Amino acid sequence: MSANSPKKFDSADAKRIDKQYAAPAMVEQRRRTLEALRLQPGESILDIGCGPGYLTLELARQATHNGRVIGIDTSQPMLEVATARCEEFGNTSFHLADATSLPFEDASLDAVAVVQVYLFVPDLTRAFAELARVLKPGGRAVIVDTDWDSLVWHSSDAARMDHHIALWKKRYVDATVARRFPGLIGRAGLTIEHADAIPIVELSPDEATYSGSQLPEVTKYLAGKGGIDPAQAQAWETDLRALATQGDYFFALNRFVFVARKPR
Ligand SMILES: C[S@@+](CC[C@H](N)C(=O)[O-])C[C@H]1O[C@@H](n2cnc3c(N)ncnc32)[C@H](O)[C@@H]1O
């Protein structure tokens, strides 16, 4: 397991993710997450690491008949974006809190969503224990995360791509966290009801795509790491954009979705 330190999401990250998460690949990820959650009228749901609040907003729309939606995050700038996004919904609330110390009573929630968060969390045993603790008996969690080892990103220099992606993975506490979910879910006393992949496949690095909006972020991160200077990082991005002009761009990445239930 990696010992990378957890990333802090500042206001620049909040702005970037707010834009990036409007991409069709992220819209599809939310559709699949909502489908897996099957929220019922009157239910209470917690969105752990709610980020800019796109999913929270969809949940607020579905949480009819006194249902309530709570978003938590460790980033104040993210919470500000999420609060603004959901301001018309009186059934939502937001709190600054950590996935490993949830400020809720035992067995108090019908459902929990955790999307693209656990790859930033060092103590997952504690995070999963907290997840299980706050769920009501019979309640369910939908957990979605990426495994960066599923990445296929075409480049004219495969060795350089491998080197750059190995460094990029250090941005996460565990860039391949999804493969650990079966064990973590089971050891937290939850039962896996369903597991599936949510693939992203993109043939263009346009700004409106997930990979296109991620490209400048990867370039910025790589500059100065592992012997890569800013010009070399930029050359890597330029190569991918040049491939695109020839119709040779290909990006694919898998996210994995798990539905876990607390026994009655
Ligand atoms: C990539 S964003 C995902 C946002 C949102 N779940 C979504 O899919 O749209 C990751 C979010 O997790 C939050 N986060 C990271 N570590 C956390 C922790 N230990 N507890 C709660 N939130 C955390 C970050 O601040 C950030 O807002």
The ligand as an ORCA input file, in Angstrom:
! r2SCAN-3c Opt
* xyz 0 1
  C     -12.468     14.024     -6.467
  S     -13.486     14.886     -5.355
  C     -15.019     13.994     -5.516
  C     -16.222     14.823     -5.162
  C     -17.579     14.155     -5.233
  N     -17.679     12.994     -4.386
  C     -17.949     13.789     -6.647
  O     -17.747     12.652     -7.060
  O     -18.412     14.690     -7.365
  C     -12.876     14.285     -3.780
  C     -13.485     15.000     -2.604
  O     -13.204     14.247     -1.425
  C     -12.895     15.158     -0.386
  N     -12.126     14.433      0.644
  C     -10.837     14.014      0.577
  N     -10.502     13.378      1.711
  C     -11.591     13.385      2.519
  C     -11.865     12.871      3.818
  N     -10.929     12.232      4.537
  N     -13.098     13.052      4.333
  C     -14.059     13.713      3.621
  N     -13.848     14.226      2.389
  C     -12.629     14.055      1.834
  C     -12.123     16.269     -1.077
  O     -12.055     17.446     -0.323
  C     -12.917     16.396     -2.381
  O     -13.954     17.322     -2.266
*
